[in-house]
Amino acid sequence: MIDITGQSCIAGHWFSPEGSKFQSFNPYNKTSMYQFASCGADDIDKAAKAAGKAFQAYRKLDGRTIGVFLNTIADEIEALGDQLLEVCDSETGLGLVRLTGERGRTCGQLRAFADLTTKGEWVQASIDTALPDRAPVPKPDLRRMMRAIGPVAVFGASNFPFAFSTLGGDTASALAAGNPVIVKGHPAHPATSELFAHAIVSAVEKCGVPKGVFSLLQGMGNELGTGLVKHEVIQAVGFTGSERGGRALMDIAAARPQPIPVFAEMGSINPLFVGPDTLQAQAENIATGLSGSVCMGTGQFCTSPGIVVSVANETFETTLKTKLSEAPRGYLLNPQIAASLQAGLENLNNHPQLEWLNRADFEAGSMTPPNAVFKTSGKNFLADKTLSEEVFGPVTLYVECENEAQILEVAENLNGNLTASVHADKDMELAEKLFDVLEQKVGRVIYNGYPTGVEVCPSQQHGGPYPASSVSTSTSVGVGAIVRFARFVAYQGTPDDLLPDALKNDNPLGIYRLVNGELTTASI
Amino acid sequence: MIDITGQSCIAGHWFSPEGSKFQSFNPYNKTSMYQFASCGADDIDKAAKAAGKAFQAYRKLDGRTIGVFLNTIADEIEALGDQLLEVCDSETGLGLVRLTGERGRTCGQLRAFADLTTKGEWVQASIDTALPDRAPVPKPDLRRMMRAIGPVAVFGASNFPFAFSTLGGDTASALAAGNPVIVKGHPAHPATSELFAHAIVSAVEKCGVPKGVFSLLQGMGNELGTGLVKHEVIQAVGFTGSERGGRALMDIAAARPQPIPVFAEMGSINPLFVGPDTLQAQAENIATGLSGSVCMGTGQFCTSPGIVVSVANETFETTLKTKLSEAPRGYLLNPQIAASLQAGLENLNNHPQLEWLNRADFEAGSMTPPNAVFKTSGKNFLADKTLSEEVFGPVTLYVECENEAQILEVAENLNGNLTASVHADKDMELAEKLFDVLEQKVGRVIYNGYPTGVEVCPSQQHGGPYPASSVSTSTSVGVGAIVRFARFVAYQGTPDDLLPDALKNDNPLGIYRLVNGELTTASI
């Protein structure tokens, strides 16, 4: 068992920050628990300098060594045993079943990136050999690959305390690409972050990688995050959270003397479209599936389906209402989210064109919200842009359209989203039109499915046009996330000895390379 | 022969803008020539709406059809014949030899992108097949590829009136990815832009692609560009020019309600490092090569070598001075660049720690500047950040260091650059240290060469850390430039009929795809 001390950690060194105090909160019994303190400007500077120094050695480690490091981090997370699950459950109310699954996913991510760096192919090596006799000018030898960019600041997310927080996907991908990471721990689960820091510090020691590759700075308020993004050593930012928070970081990063990229995964209402004939045929099934997706994680998923768009159907409406009302209430992560959901539900309830189909109490201070479904017409939805804004929690809005044309109009008027789902087995013409529109609006189009449950694999795309994410082409899930934290460097006319292994003549890594335009594993 | 009318062109429709008038300028005889007028807000809106509409059809064209279109544009450029070369020469003073070469490069780029889209592999298709029986949850079928992002605004560059202007690399790559383009023509070569617009309008007609895929808006001043970047239809920006101009567009784009990426290729001083023993052995050779690189295009290349860093060497200094003074003076592109170079040379000349080794007159109003070399010590260079700023023109600064350690220190203190060159055949230990530093600072490291002459091939990287470019990982030269104007979209559980060809089961395009993690051309 590890003592939760409330300390932060810079490059393996634990210390008690001197900033304002805060405590973690137990949503089950609404009591305060462990005490923490916020890091300040000096701590940011120390962590950044340690990261900058560590980068000089870490960036040059071979992919196998980084792979061993990432695998060891996963092992050390598992070695934290039940303490990690119990501490996190007490800070988040997410439950042991979900957290056990999320731990598996988190370690799985680290191991997937370990496989990726061990294989070494992710650098997209490309070689064009010289043509010294070409007229009018000789063609030089040019070779290009991705290299690490430098220290990365990662902002932990409240809703995925494992998979998108201290040692989640952003940290794993930044480390995999060869960059040190400074994590701003999420203040809603600081003890969980502290345990994770122990895991990686232990892995750093076992693998002998430079200590400055990881620091955890705990803190409340905006100053810590702002200071981190502004620090000249930081070369990129990973963030998962609200549109407001993400945009604030984007604006700060864009205003730096040297602007840096912010990879923010933000708000999304994840519309689900159902064709009229399909709804007729599968009303109960789809209502049941949708209800399960809305309630999952108490609606606190970035892919939670916030609107369902179809025509009128009584069976669907009744089933959806009943299933949501019958589903057990879950716990919200923290009082801020509870208060914000309270306000969101009140707004929707007071909206003159909205009907709360299964109205239920949600008294102030409660951490267990009702699973809510509202209804409005397609016309009203189209008339009010605010209805396209995310309400974070187990809430969905049934947009009842007049016909297929109006369903399409709703699709055409969507903002950027992470996902859109289409159920249209009996409406294939509509499905085709919807896909045409939706693939322009979202990162992932789902057929006959529900958006929650984000598979971690190379073909995953978790990210979409703004405001779903800040850089629409990048993904924060799946091994494709690694390219966010690397950039291409070309080497011209360079002797073999000065080239990275991925570009050397005899292809010592045995990777696929684009040689004079053709993919091959051959030597030069 | 095409009449130069001074009109702009929206979606194939030629019209006379109503904004302020301007004329193109002949640097050879300093006379004004063709008359133009600036487009306004209404013109921007019309071009954007036409682009938005065209996008809906153009984005779905298959790669072969886009390839034919790009090849036809190249053919139509060639069909403009000598008129294009002569008009452009009269507007830029670049000379027919250079412009003939640049035309070849421009058509070569278009044809390279045609090959790319015809082959279809650039979309990075990836497929992970379903595991319906996986426990605890089934694995869905996921497929991912790059898709076009939407209308792109391209800002023509003054220094490459063909290769980086109206139908240059930005336009070619945006069109190749499936996006309409609106070009803001550079006011220093408007007649050249007008001729190019005729070429693409003709190609649009011959190929039957939607007319809104191309518009040319001519104009002076900042309003046109600002309005274009702010327009909600525009989804990305391509720019080649000054740091000041690029940063202004970055700031505007970042402040939009929906921020969009700006791919700006900006300032760079392209340092050239020479090891002490290598300088000793090859002083004359390197001075001669460097002089040629400095004078190329009257120093108006983004890769022009603005500083050379080594130790003291009299032969080198004398040869460099002599070669630069003996080289014929070239013409500058326009009076703005001439005035700015005049001011730049005066600043350098007045700098107390700088010596102008081959001081020569450059009277106000002249379009033919001296080929200048200044000298300072490593210590003075390190003490004054302003000496790292680009002076656009045939100017280089010899930074005379005390020893290898100081040479390295100069490298470590560099800002982001497009390129860095290393001559160190007799200083391999230093070369290794320099490569270690420089690959963190630049997009392309060159061994035993000079930075001018940017080969167009898949392994080229033209772009580097800020301020060399706005998005350090992207390249504006080579077929890799296409990914700037596309984003990944994933399709989950989607029937074959609804999938793009690149992701269909039987691989109708016959392209390499990452199937369950392995590259293959096999069917599913």
Interface residues (C-beta under 8 A of the other chain):
Chain A: R59 K60 G101 S126 I127 D128 P136 V137 K139 P140 L142 R143 R144 M146 R147 I149 G150 M250 D251 A254 A255 Q258 P259 P261 G416 M428 A431 E432 F435 D436 E439 Q440 V442 G443 R444 V445 I446 Y447 N448 G449 G453 E455 C457 P458 S459 Q460 Q461 G463 P465 Y466 P467 S470 V471 S472 T473 S474 T475 G480 V483 A486 R487 F488 V489 A490 Y491 Q492 G493 T494 P495 D497 L498 Y512 L514 G517 L519
Chain B: R59 K60 G101 S126 I127 D128 P136 V137 K139 P140 L142 R143 R144 M146 R147 I149 G150 M250 D251 A254 A255 Q258 P259 P261 G416 M428 A431 E432 F435 D436 E439 Q440 V442 G443 R444 V445 I446 Y447 N448 G449 G453 E455 C457 P458 S459 Q460 Q461 G463 P465 Y466 P467 S470 V471 S472 T473 S474 T475 G480 V483 A486 R487 F488 V489 A490 Y491 Q492 G493 T494 P495 D497 L498 Y512 L514 G517 L519
